[in-house]
Amino acid sequence: MANQIAANGYALPRTIPGYTADGLPFAYPPLMFYLLAVVREVLGVGPLTASRVLPQVYAVLYLVPFYFLAEEVLDSRRQAGIAAVIGATSPEIFKWHLSSGGVVRGGAYFFALAGLYVGVRLFGAHRRRYALAGAALFGLTLLSHVRYALFFGASYVIFWALVDRGRGGLGLGASVAGGGLLVASPWLVTVASRFGTQPLLDASGTHGGLAAVAPAAARLLMVVPPRTELLSIWHVVFLLGMMLLVARREWFLPAWFVALAFVTHKSQFLFVIVALVCAKVLMEDLVPLVRRKLEFDLPDRAVSLAVVGLLLSYSVGAGALFVTNYPVSQYQSVFDASNRMPSHLSDGDAEAMEWIQTETRPNATFVSVGERTAEWLPLLSDRQLLVGYWGVEWEGAGEWQRQKSLYFSLNVCDDAACLADRMSEANVTPDYLYLHTDGQPAGKIRSVEDSEAFVVVFENDDAIVAEYRPEEV
C-alpha cells in the first residue's frame, strides 16, 4: 500500500492490486502507510527492512504514553513503571506490534495510549486544551487503524461514565469526537465518495465484530492466555487483583475492563488494564503480604525489590521465549496464530519471490500455502494472489469469511490431492502454488513434489513453487 501511495504521487490510490482476483478497495486508514512511504523514499530502505525496524521503534515509543497513562490512573510512579514493564514484555500486547503488522498497529497504539492519558486528565480537570489534544489524537488514531480508534472512543465513554457523568464532561467528550472526525475527514470523505459508507460498515462486521459476547466472556474470565509451557503469571495476578479491587469497592479498573471487553475483545487493548491491575495489586497487596509472612527482618525496599524483580524477570524471560516461539504447547497448531509470535519473512521465501518476479509471466496468478507468507507474495513478486483474507473486510463480512475459510482450509490440507480438491471446489485455478515448507509435514511436501497436478519449478530450503495443472487432477 505504501508503494501504491508513492507511485500515485502521494494521492490516495483507489485500489490495492495483487490481493484476490480483482484487487481491493483502498479504504484502509492511510496515515501509517503514508509515513511508511516517506520513510522508504527518504531513507531508501526496502519493505523487509522497514517491516523489521519500524515496529521496534513504535514498540519503544508507545511505552512513553503507556507509562504516563498508568501514572495518571494509579497515582504512583513506581506502579506506573511496573505496569509499563508488564506492557512491554506481555505477548498479548507485543505480538501485535513487533511483527510486520506493527508498521501500522504500533503507531496506532501510540496515538491511542496518548489519547487515553489525555482523556483521564480531561475528565478529571475539564481543561479545553486537553479536549484539543484529545481531538487531534483521536483523529490520528482513526487515520491509523479503525479498531484502535474504537478502543480510544469506547474508553472515553467509559471514563466519562466512571469519572464525570456531568454535562460539561459530556460536551468535552463530544468535542473530542467531533474534532477527531474533522481531522480524519479528508480520508472519510474520499472513501465515502468513492465507495459509499458500506466499506466502513462492512469492516466492523469482521474480526469478531463489535460487542461479540462469546469472545468478551472468554476475556472476562481470562481463559485464553497464550498456551505456552510457561504459565502467564499476569493472568493469575490479574484475577486476584480484580477480586481484591471489587472487595475494596475500587471500581474504576474493573468497570473499565468489563465494559471494554464487550466492545472489543482484542488482547492488546484489554491487557493495558491488566497491566495496571497487576502493578497495583503487586505493590499494594502482594509485597506487603510477603513482608508480613517473612520470619526475619528485611528492609521494606529489599522486600519490594526482591518480589517485583523476581516476577518481572520471569515476565521478561517468558516474553523472550514467546518471541522465539519456544516453548510451545504440544497442542499448538502451526496455524494457531493467536498463540504464536508472527514471524517475518525468511531469506528463502524472499529468494523464491524474487525468482517468481523474474521467471514467471507478469499476469501469473498464485495460491500460497504456509504460515505468514501469503501477505508478502503480491508485494515482493508483483504477482496476483487469488486466496487471502487480508483487506477483504472492506468488501464485506461474507466475502471476508469466505476468503478466510478457503485460506485456512487449504493450509490444513495434508497432501497435494487435498489442495487440488479444495481449489477445484472453490473454483480457484491459479497458475502456480507457493508452498512455504517450514513447519509443514514431510509427507505433504513429498506429495506436492510427486504430484502430477503440481510440477515443481523452483525449490529451496524454505519454499516450493509448483506449476498447477488442473487437467491432471
N, C-alpha and C positions, 0 to 999 in steps of 0.2 A: 504493500500500500504506500509506503514511503517512496518507493521507486515510481509509482504512478503519479504521486503528487509532484515529484521533481520533474518527471517527464512532461507533465501538464503545465509547466511554468508556475507551479505553486498555486494554481487554481484548483478548486476541489474537483477531482475526477467524478465521472458519472458511474463508472462500473469498475469492478475488480476482475480482470481477466485471469484465467488459469484455474479457477476453482469451480467445479461442476461443469457440465457441458456448455452452459450458457453464460458463465460468469456470475458475479454477484453485484447487487446494487451497492454503491459506495455510500451507505447510510451510517457507517461507523462514526462515533465521535472522533474527530480528526486531529485534535491538538497534539497528542504524543507522536503521531505519525509525521506531522509537520516538523516537530522537534527532531525526530529521528532523521528525516530527510536533510535538515540543515546540518546536523552533526556529521552525517555521512559525507555530505558535499564539502563542508569546510575542512574536516579532518582527513578526508579521503579514506575512510575505513570501510571495509566490506560488511555485508549483512551479518556474517557469522561473528566477526569481532564485536560489532555493535551489540548483538544479542547476548554476548557474554559479559561485556563491560558495563553497559548502561544499567542493567538490573542491579548489579552490585553497587553502583553509585546511588541509585534510588533507595536501595535497602539500607544504606548508611544514612541518607538524608531523612528518610521518614521516621527514624528513631528520634530525631530532634523534636518534632511536634508530638510524638508518642510520649516522650518524657514530660513535656510541658503540660499535656493533657492529663497525664497521671498525677503530676504535682498539683494541678488545679483541683482535681477531684478528690485526691487523698489528703491534700494539705500536708504533705511530708516529702521532703527531698529524698530522704533515704528510701521510702517506699516507692517513690517515682523511679528512682534508679533501678530498684529491683524489678519493677514492672517492665521497664524498658529492656532489661536483660532477658526477662522471660519472653517478651515480644520478639526480641532479636533471635532467640535460639529455639523457638517453638515451630515445628514443621507445619502446624496448622496455619501459620502466617507466612513463613518464608518460602514454602513450596510454591506459593502463588506468585512470588515476586523475584526469586532468584533464577527461575527458569527463563527461557527466551520470551515468554509472555510478559515478563516483568518490564519489558521496554514500554509497555502501556500501563499495566497494573501498578507498577512501582510508583510512577508519577502520580497516578490517580489516588493511590493510598496516601501519598504525601499531602496532596491537596485536601483530601477528606479528613485526615487526622488534624491538620492545621485548622480546618474549619470547625471541627468539634471542640478544639481548645478555645477558639473564638466564641463558639456557641455557649459554652459553660460560663464564660465571662459575660457574654451578652445578657443572658437571662438572670445573672446574678447582679449586674451593675447597671443595666439599662442605659448603656452609653451608645450614642449614634455611631461613633467611629467603629465599634465592634460590628454593628449592622452593615456598615460599608465593607469592612474586611470580610465578613461572612458572605455577603453577596458576591464579591469578587471570587472568593474561594469556591463557593457553590457553582458559579459559572464555569470556573476552570475544571472542577471535578466533573461536571456534566459534559464538558467538551473532551474529557479524557476517557470516561467509562461510565455508562449509564447505571450499572449496578452499584458502583461506588457512590454515585450521586444519590441513589436510593438509600444507601446506608447513611449518608450525610443528612438527607431530608428527614428520614424517619427518626434519627437521633435528635434532631432539632425539635420535632413534635414531642418526643418523649421528654426532653429537657424542659420544655415549656410546661408540660403536664405535671412534672415532678417538682420543679423548682419555682415556677412562676404562677401560672394559671390566671394571670391578670390580663386586662385588655391591652395595657401598654406593652407587655411582653409579646402578646399575640400580634400586635401591629408591627413590632420589630422583627418578629419571625417571618411575617408576611412580606416585609420589605426585603429580607434576605432572599426569600424565594423569588419574588418579582425581579429583584436586581440580578440574581443569578441567571434567570431565564433571559433577561435582557443581554447579559454578557454572552450567552450561548446562542442568541437569536440569529446571527448570521448563518450558523450551521443548521439550526432548526428550520429556518425559513427556506433555505436551499433544499433540504431534504423533503420538506412538505411540498414545495413547488415542483419537484421532480417526481416524487414517488407517492405523494399524499402522506397522511399521518399513519397509514396502515403499517409500514415497516417498524415504526416505534412501538405500536401496539403488539405487533407480531413478536417482536424480540422479547417483550415482557412475559410472553407465554412459554418461553423455553427455559432450560436450565433449572427446572423445578418450579418456574413461575413465581408469582408473588403469593404470599400468605399460604405457602404449602404446608399443610397441617402435619403430615407424616414426618417430613424431614425436621420440622420445627420440634415436634415431640421428641424425636431422637436426640436433637441438640440439647433440649432441655434436660434430658437425662444424661447427656454426655456419654452415650453408649457407643459412639462411633469414633473412638480415638484411632490414630494410625496403628495398624496391627503389626507392630514390630515385636521382636523378642524382649525388648526393654519396656518396662511399664512406664507410661507417661505420668510422672508424679503430679503434674499440674492438674490433671483431671481429678485426682483424689483430693488434693488440697482445695480445689475449687468447690467440689461438692460439700466438703466440710465447711468451707468458708461461707457458702450460701446459707447453710443451716444456721451457722453462728450469727450471720448478719440478720436473718429473719428473726431469730430468737431475741436479738437485741433491738429489734424494730428499726434497723438501719436499712431503709427501703430503696435507696437510690440505685445502687448497683444491681440488686436482684430484680427490681422492676425494669430497669433498662435492659437487662439480659432477656427476661421473659418476653417483653414487648418486642424487642428486636428479633428474637428467634422466630416470631410469627410473621415477620416482614421479609427477612432474608436469612436463610439457614446456612449461608456460606461461613466457613470456619474463620477466614481471615478477618471478618467483622466481629463475630462473637468472641473471638479469642482476645480482642482488645479488653473486653470486660473481664474475661477470665484472668488475664494478667493483673488487672487492678485488684480483683478479689484476692488472688493468691498473694500479692505483695502485702495487702492489708492484713490478712489473717496470719501471714507468716510473722510479721513484726509485732502485731498486737495480741496474738494468741499462742502461736506455736513456740516462739522464742521464750516468752515468759513461762510457758508450761515446762520447757526443758530446764529453764533456770530453777524453777521450784523443785523439780524432781532430782536435781543433782545432789549427791550426798557429800559433796565437798564444795568449798567456796571457790568461785572463779569470778573475775571482774565481769560486769554486765557486758562490756564491749567484746570481751573474748568469747562469751557465750553466743552473742549475736553473730560475730564473725564466723564462728565455727558452724553454727546451724545454717546460716544463709549461704556461706561459702560452700558447704557440702552439697546443698540442694542445687545451687546454681552451677556448680561444677558438674554435677550429674546431668543437669539440663543441657549444658554446653556439649558434653560428650555424647549424649543421646542424639542431640540435633546434628552433630557432625557425622554420626553413623547413619542417620537418616539421609543426609545429603549424598552419601556414597551408596545408598540403597542396601545397607547392611547393618544389622542382621534383619532379614525379612522373614515373616512368618511362613511356615510350611503351607499354610492355606492361601498364600498370596498368589494371585494370578498375574502373569506378566502384563496383562492389560488392566489390572485393577489400579487405575491411575490415581484414585483417591488416596492410596496408601503407598505411593512411590514418589520419589523426587523426580519430576520431569527432567529428562536428560537433554543435553544439547546434541547437535548432530555430530556423528563420528567422522573421522577423516576418510574412512572407507565409503561412507554414504556420500560425502562431498565429492570424492573421486568418481563415484558411479553417476552422480547427477551431472558432473562436468562431461562425462562420456556421453550421456544422453543428449546434452545440448549440442555436442559436435557431431555425433554419429547417427542421430535419428532425424527424420524429416520434421520441419517446423510445426506441422499440423498433427503430429503424432499424439495419441491420447493414452492415458495411463490409469491403472488402478494400483494403489500402493497398499501393501500389507506389511505390518510391522510397527512397533511402538515408536511414535513421535517423529516419523519420517515424512508422512504424507503432507503435513503442513508446509514442509520445506520444498517439496518437489516442484511446484509451479514457479517458485521464486528462483531457485538455483538452476533449473533445467530449461526454463522458459517453455514448458510443455503443459498440456491440459490434463488436469486431474478430474476424473469423472465421478469419483466417490469420495466424499468428505463432508463433514457437517460444520466445519469452521466457517462462520459468517452466514450460514444458511438460515440462522434465526431471523435475519432481516427479510426473509421470504415467507415466513410463517411457521408456526409451531408444527403443522402437519408435515411440511417438506423437511424441516429440520429433523423431526423424529424419524422420517423415512430414511434420510441420508445417514443418520446416526446408527439406526438399526442395521442397515446394509453394511456400513463400515465395520461394525463390531461382529456381525455375522460372518464376514469374510475373515476377520482376524482370528476367530476361534476355530476356523477350519483346520482339520488335522492333515489334509493331503490335497494334492492337486485336483483330484476329481471333485472334491467338495467345493473348491474355489471356482472351478468351471461351472458346476451346477448352480451355485449361488448367483453368479454373474448372469447365467442364462435365464434363471427365474426372474431376475430384476431387469432383464432386457438391457443389460450393460455390456457393451462389446468394445473393450479397449484394444488398442494396438499392442500394448505391452503390459506385462505385470512387473511391478517393482516389489521385490521381497527383501525386507530388512531381516537378515538372518540371525542377528544376535538375540538369544533367548528363545529362538524357535526350536521345536523338536527336530532332531536329526532326521527322523522319518519323513517329516513334512518337507524338509529341504530336498531329500533324495527323491521324493515323489515328484517334485517340480522338475528336478534335473532329468528324471527318467520319463516324464510325461510326454505323450505325443501332442497334447494340446498346448504345451508350453515349450518353446525352443530357446534355450539359454543362449543369449548373445553377448552377455557380459557377466563376469563374476569376480568378486574379491572376497576378503575375509568378512565383510560386513553386509554385502548386498549381492543380489542376483537380479539381473534384468533379463526377462524372457519374453520373446515374441509370442503373442496369443494367437492360436489358430483354432477358432471355434469349430471349423468344419471337421476337425479331427476328434472332437468330443464324442 
